[in-house]
Amino acid sequence: MTDTDENLPPRLGSLTFHGPLSEARANRMIERLAAASPSIVLDIGCGWGELLLRVLEAAPGSTGVGIDINAEDLARGRLVAKERGLADRVEFVEESALGTTRGPVDAILCLGSSQALCDPDQPHDPAVALRELRRLVRPGGRVVLGEGFWQRTPSDEELAGMWPGANTGEHLLLGPLVDLAIEAGFRPAWIETASREEWEEFESGYRHDTEVWLAAHPDHPLAAETRERVDRQRSSWLNGYRNVLGIAYLTLVPVN
């Protein structure tokens, strides 16, 4: 079999957002951001920038910059921006967010990407990321942070079922996470968390296209390694972090 594009496992084609985020919740976030009339919107770890593009559509006077290190996702974002007539209002840039000089801006999106603001040689520290977000946002601006937290302290058995090296110190409970945001110089204007349904939509959508591909191409040269990877990901969710790991969406306002 020839390894043409159509014969290779697809990537994330069934996802609207790269995270457990419903259309309804996204729309409410966008309404709150657009109400603040942002001029410049920065999306850190933007992926293909779906939420960024929707903010620009809701705030007609705004422009946006999305930064990420995944060239494939950025190319998808540029294509979608062109299709929606937003190509002249948004820039997708392949670069690291570490120490970025792209602030201060009026609104920041950082959903599941706060690690991009931290030293990769050090354990992920949400306090460091929050201080960086405070540095990058203008007075009167808004930050929407999507950050993992433990819904409860995981058991040893649950940790063993997660990713390699998973430990309780990797995430905080929700209360201490919000406290860190306040210590960094924010007021938490809105606190919400992903629902079980949002998680199931994301986890199933994350693997959907690849699962269908595996069923249709069981003997493909890439099938064995793809099947092993997907089975490992699914097991990590079902036998590890399901109903234990949460995602908090915090809309933060900087204190003057």
Secondary structure, DSSP 8 states (H G I E B T S, - for coil): ----GGGS---STT-SSSSS--HHHHHHHHHHHHHT--SEEEEET-TT-HHHHHHHHHSTT-EEEEEES-HHHHHHHHHHHHHTT-TTTEEEEE---TT-----EEEEEEES-GGGGS-TTS---HHHHHHHHHHHEEEEEEEEEEEEEESS---HHHHHHSSTT--GGGS-BHHHHHHHHHHTTEEEEEEEE--HHHHHHHHHHHHHHHHHHHHH-TTSTTHHHHHHHHHHHHHHIIIIITTTEEEEEEEEEE--
